[in-house]
Amino acid sequence: MIAAAATTVLSSSRTAAARAVVGQQQQQRRTIVNWMTNYPDRVMEMKKIQMKGGTCLGAENPTWLKQPGDVATAAFGAGLVAYGAVLCSVGFYRLATGKGKKE
């Protein structure tokens, strides 16, 4: 019975000590997490732009080119693909003809 009372006292004192330590800690500054969780919700605003002109869209008005920065992003992607294709074709030409070897 004495051991149970001592265990209870130690347990409650540890809990009190832990609470005292937690109370003294400062709140962490989580700027990245706060930025991600408090990000403004603009889904409806973008949905209005996407749905403009109906839902049956063709090649003249693709959905992926309706946002303000979509044309620049598509052009950048097309440029990267073209650059890669040119480098691949130069490499294939050099392999086929044996040119560009190191001595």
Short mmCIF file of the C-alpha atoms (twelve columns), coordinates in Angstrom:
data_MODEL
# 
_entry.id   MODEL 
# 
loop_
_atom_site.group_PDB 
_atom_site.id 
_atom_site.type_symbol 
_atom_site.label_atom_id 
_atom_site.label_alt_id 
_atom_site.label_comp_id 
_atom_site.label_asym_id 
_atom_site.label_seq_id 
_atom_site.Cartn_x 
_atom_site.Cartn_y 
_atom_site.Cartn_z 
_atom_site.pdbx_PDB_model_num 
ATOM 1   C CA . MET A 1   0.000   0.000  0.000   1 
ATOM 2   C CA . ILE A 2   2.865   2.327  0.777   1 
ATOM 3   C CA . ALA A 3   4.495   1.514  -2.577  1 
ATOM 4   C CA . ALA A 4   1.269   2.343  -4.430  1 
ATOM 5   C CA . ALA A 5   1.003   5.685  -2.619  1 
ATOM 6   C CA . ALA A 6   4.650   6.472  -3.406  1 
ATOM 7   C CA . THR A 7   4.115   5.592  -7.073  1 
ATOM 8   C CA . THR A 8   1.071   7.870  -7.215  1 
ATOM 9   C CA . VAL A 9   3.003   10.732 -5.631  1 
ATOM 10  C CA . LEU A 10  5.926   10.260 -8.029  1 
ATOM 11  C CA . SER A 11  3.585   10.012 -10.978 1 
ATOM 12  C CA . SER A 12  1.701   13.164 -10.053 1 
ATOM 13  C CA . SER A 13  4.926   15.061 -9.357  1 
ATOM 14  C CA . ARG A 14  6.327   14.059 -12.750 1 
ATOM 15  C CA . THR A 15  3.133   15.191 -14.424 1 
ATOM 16  C CA . ALA A 16  3.265   18.523 -12.580 1 
ATOM 17  C CA . ALA A 17  6.927   18.958 -13.511 1 
ATOM 18  C CA . ALA A 18  6.214   18.163 -17.147 1 
ATOM 19  C CA . ARG A 19  3.381   20.690 -17.223 1 
ATOM 20  C CA . ALA A 20  5.601   23.326 -15.655 1 
ATOM 21  C CA . VAL A 21  8.274   22.758 -18.298 1 
ATOM 22  C CA . VAL A 22  5.725   22.857 -21.123 1 
ATOM 23  C CA . GLY A 23  4.312   26.120 -19.767 1 
ATOM 24  C CA . GLN A 24  7.753   27.727 -19.942 1 
ATOM 25  C CA . GLN A 25  8.438   26.774 -23.558 1 
ATOM 26  C CA . GLN A 26  7.877   29.381 -26.219 1 
ATOM 27  C CA . GLN A 27  5.564   28.784 -29.127 1 
ATOM 28  C CA . GLN A 28  7.435   27.743 -32.262 1 
ATOM 29  C CA . ARG A 29  7.400   30.007 -35.276 1 
ATOM 30  C CA . ARG A 30  6.353   27.903 -38.228 1 
ATOM 31  C CA . THR A 31  6.281   30.378 -41.054 1 
ATOM 32  C CA . ILE A 32  6.226   27.834 -43.891 1 
ATOM 33  C CA . VAL A 33  3.538   25.727 -42.255 1 
ATOM 34  C CA . ASN A 34  1.445   28.820 -41.480 1 
ATOM 35  C CA . TRP A 35  1.814   30.005 -45.061 1 
ATOM 36  C CA . MET A 36  0.614   26.644 -46.398 1 
ATOM 37  C CA . THR A 37  -2.308  26.332 -43.993 1 
ATOM 38  C CA . ASN A 38  -3.447  29.945 -44.309 1 
ATOM 39  C CA . TYR A 39  -3.172  30.006 -48.109 1 
ATOM 40  C CA . PRO A 40  -6.127  31.840 -49.677 1 
ATOM 41  C CA . ASP A 41  -8.743  29.646 -51.312 1 
ATOM 42  C CA . ARG A 42  -9.168  30.780 -54.916 1 
ATOM 43  C CA . VAL A 43  -10.751 27.644 -56.345 1 
ATOM 44  C CA . MET A 44  -14.030 29.293 -57.338 1 
ATOM 45  C CA . GLU A 45  -12.189 32.210 -58.944 1 
ATOM 46  C CA . MET A 46  -10.156 29.839 -61.119 1 
ATOM 47  C CA . LYS A 47  -13.176 27.671 -61.799 1 
ATOM 48  C CA . LYS A 48  -15.007 30.673 -63.277 1 
ATOM 49  C CA . ILE A 49  -12.082 31.260 -65.656 1 
ATOM 50  C CA . GLN A 50  -11.932 27.585 -66.642 1 
ATOM 51  C CA . MET A 51  -15.690 27.292 -67.230 1 
ATOM 52  C CA . LYS A 52  -15.868 30.490 -69.273 1 
ATOM 53  C CA . GLY A 53  -17.296 29.663 -72.683 1 
ATOM 54  C CA . GLY A 54  -18.928 26.376 -71.704 1 
ATOM 55  C CA . THR A 55  -17.607 22.924 -71.068 1 
ATOM 56  C CA . CYS A 56  -17.345 21.713 -74.664 1 
ATOM 57  C CA . LEU A 57  -13.976 23.173 -75.635 1 
ATOM 58  C CA . GLY A 58  -12.033 22.429 -78.756 1 
ATOM 59  C CA . ALA A 59  -8.525  22.913 -80.040 1 
ATOM 60  C CA . GLU A 60  -9.132  26.624 -80.620 1 
ATOM 61  C CA . ASN A 61  -9.716  27.318 -76.931 1 
ATOM 62  C CA . PRO A 62  -7.998  24.649 -74.781 1 
ATOM 63  C CA . THR A 63  -8.595  24.674 -71.047 1 
ATOM 64  C CA . TRP A 64  -4.888  24.512 -70.223 1 
ATOM 65  C CA . LEU A 65  -4.251  27.921 -71.877 1 
ATOM 66  C CA . LYS A 66  -6.875  29.996 -70.048 1 
ATOM 67  C CA . GLN A 67  -4.974  31.125 -66.946 1 
ATOM 68  C CA . PRO A 68  -2.830  34.292 -67.115 1 
ATOM 69  C CA . GLY A 69  0.599   32.566 -67.089 1 
ATOM 70  C CA . ASP A 70  -0.304  29.459 -69.089 1 
ATOM 71  C CA . VAL A 71  1.031   30.611 -72.458 1 
ATOM 72  C CA . ALA A 72  4.471   31.436 -71.027 1 
ATOM 73  C CA . THR A 73  4.625   28.083 -69.225 1 
ATOM 74  C CA . ALA A 74  3.619   26.184 -72.354 1 
ATOM 75  C CA . ALA A 75  6.186   28.079 -74.439 1 
ATOM 76  C CA . PHE A 76  8.923   27.319 -71.892 1 
ATOM 77  C CA . GLY A 77  8.008   23.623 -71.916 1 
ATOM 78  C CA . ALA A 78  7.957   23.536 -75.727 1 
ATOM 79  C CA . GLY A 79  11.368  25.227 -75.775 1 
ATOM 80  C CA . LEU A 80  12.820  22.611 -73.423 1 
ATOM 81  C CA . VAL A 81  11.441  19.789 -75.558 1 
ATOM 82  C CA . ALA A 82  12.810  21.373 -78.732 1 
ATOM 83  C CA . TYR A 83  16.240  21.898 -77.134 1 
ATOM 84  C CA . GLY A 84  16.322  18.265 -76.008 1 
ATOM 85  C CA . ALA A 85  15.270  17.061 -79.449 1 
ATOM 86  C CA . VAL A 86  18.040  19.077 -81.113 1 
ATOM 87  C CA . LEU A 87  20.654  17.724 -78.707 1 
ATOM 88  C CA . CYS A 88  19.442  14.157 -79.261 1 
ATOM 89  C CA . SER A 89  19.529  14.521 -83.037 1 
ATOM 90  C CA . VAL A 90  23.057  15.979 -82.904 1 
ATOM 91  C CA . GLY A 91  24.143  13.076 -80.720 1 
ATOM 92  C CA . PHE A 92  22.581  10.499 -83.050 1 
ATOM 93  C CA . TYR A 93  24.250  12.162 -86.049 1 
ATOM 94  C CA . ARG A 94  27.635  12.054 -84.344 1 
ATOM 95  C CA . LEU A 95  27.159  8.385  -83.415 1 
ATOM 96  C CA . ALA A 96  26.125  7.484  -86.969 1 
ATOM 97  C CA . THR A 97  28.966  9.314  -88.692 1 
ATOM 98  C CA . GLY A 98  31.710  8.868  -86.079 1 
ATOM 99  C CA . LYS A 99  32.336  12.588 -85.821 1 
ATOM 100 C CA . GLY A 100 33.090  14.459 -82.618 1 
ATOM 101 C CA . LYS A 101 35.219  11.704 -81.046 1 
ATOM 102 C CA . LYS A 102 37.891  12.504 -78.530 1 
ATOM 103 C CA . GLU A 103 41.417  11.637 -79.636 1 
# 
